[in-house]
């Protein structure tokens, strides 16, 4: 028969294994993301060396182009117009998942 202590230990062991698996997969993802960024940087260096924003490489077209974007500066707006800024603040509620250790 199972008592409460046995069930809690079993549940804890299962959760511990899931957390360890999660941490291992997150580490693999970080490593893969770094490799992706390193490869992108190598391609960008070659494009810079060839002074081009577009390259045909086999069946691939690689583009590294300048993009100009307008963004709203909420910090400056808040400093100059705090009363108006406060009228348009929308509070949201979310939940954060984290594992420490």
N, C-alpha and C positions, 0 to 999 in steps of 0.2 A: 504494500500500500504506500501511497505517496502522502507525505505530510507537507505542511506549508513550507517548511525550511527546504525540503528537497525540491519542490516546485520552483521556489525563488532561486535556488542555486542553479537549477537547470535553465531557467529563463535567463539568469545572469550570464551563464556560460555561453548560451546561444547569442545573446546580445554582444558579448565581448568578442566572439568570433566574427560577427557581422561588422562590428566597428573595426577590427583588425583588417578584414577584407576591404572595407571601404577605404581605410588609410592607405593600404597597399595600392589600390586602384588609383586613388588620388595622386600618389607619388608617380605612378606610371604615366598618368595624364600630364602632370607637370613636366616630366622628362620628355614626353612626345611633343608637347607644346614648345619646349625649348629647342628641340631639333627642328621643328617647323620654322621657328623664328630664325634660327641659324641659316637654314636653307634659303629663306626669303632674303636675308641680308646678303648672302653670296650672290644671288641673282641680281639684287639691286646694285651691288658693287660692279658687276659686269655691265649692267645697263649704264651706270654712271661712266665707266671706262669707255664705253662706246658712245657716250653722249646722246642717248636715245631714251624716249619715253615708251617706245613700243618695239617689240622684237617678235619676229616669226621664228619659232623654234619647233621644227617638225610640224606636228598637227596643232601646236599650241601658239596662241598669240598672247604675249606677256605685256601688260601695260603697267607702268608706274608713273602716274600722272599727278599733276598738281591739281588740287581741288580747293576752291575757295568757298567758305561757308560763313554765313552771318549767324551769330548766336546772340541771344539776349543776355546782357550782363546784369543778372538779378542782384548781385552784390552792390554794384554801383547804384542801381535803381533804388534799392533798399536804403542806402545811405542818403540819397538826395530826396526821396519821397517815402519816408517810413510809414506815413499814414495811409497812403494809397497802397503801398506794398501789403500792409496788414489787412486791408480790405479783401485782398485776393489770395491770401494764404489758405491753403486747403490741407487740413490735417488728415493723414492717413494712418491706418493701423495695419501692421504686418507682424509676422512671426519670424524670428531668426533662429536657424538651426545651426548649432556649433558643437564641436567635440574638442575638448581640451585634453592634452596629455600625450 
